[in-house]
Amino acid sequence: LSDRQDLYLLVVACEDQLDQLKATPGLVDGGDLWREDICNLLLDVGRRQDEGLASYVDILVNAAGSVGHVRRRSDPSWIPPGLVVQAKQIPERKAWTIELKVPFSSLGVDEANFPKVWGANFLRSRSPDRGVWIDRDSTEDPAYMNFEFAWRGNAAASAHRPDRFGVLYLQAGNALPETLLKALADLDLHLVRAGAAV
């Protein structure tokens, strides 16, 4: 969900062992956040599909609302200005939730050239102490092997593959990638003529 200023995300993580959650309040991303019960929001603004250091945004949030950020994988100290996070447990529903509000401006989005098409993935990981990691060979890396739920799964043993992200289409956007516009034109499909906003 979005408006012209912000992207909104609600995560509902079903969990029948809420009493065993690993979620440290106030934890900052110092390398250990991934060891807890977390969700990842990975955004490839404009869907560049570039694995390089200037590629995409990764925002990690644990079940207590602690946040870690890796902006385009190159600046772990980056904190998106205006980011709002709320987390809570709902025992009667056997779930915990995260609500995020991410300002587009903090992602470097220019309103005059606002991409309609983004790459994205959403992951939920249980703590390695009680997730699928406990059944894995000890030589495997739990950081890669413990993503238990993914919006767009892949067999690459890493979530950090923007070329394999899913696709978001934002109506608030006003710019399409040149490659998509060319492909539509080659098919004689004209969005303006069809009444679609571009």
Secondary structure, DSSP 8 states (H G I E B T S, - for coil): -B-SSEEEEEEEEE-S-GGG----TT---SS-GGGSSEEEEEEETT-----STTS-EEEEEETT--EEEEETTTBTT---TT-EEEEEEEGGGTEEEEEEEEEGGGGT-BTTB-BSEEEEEEEEE--TTTSGGGGS-TTS-HHHHTEEEESS--SSS-S--GGG-EEEE-TT--B--HHHHHHHHHTT--TTTTT---
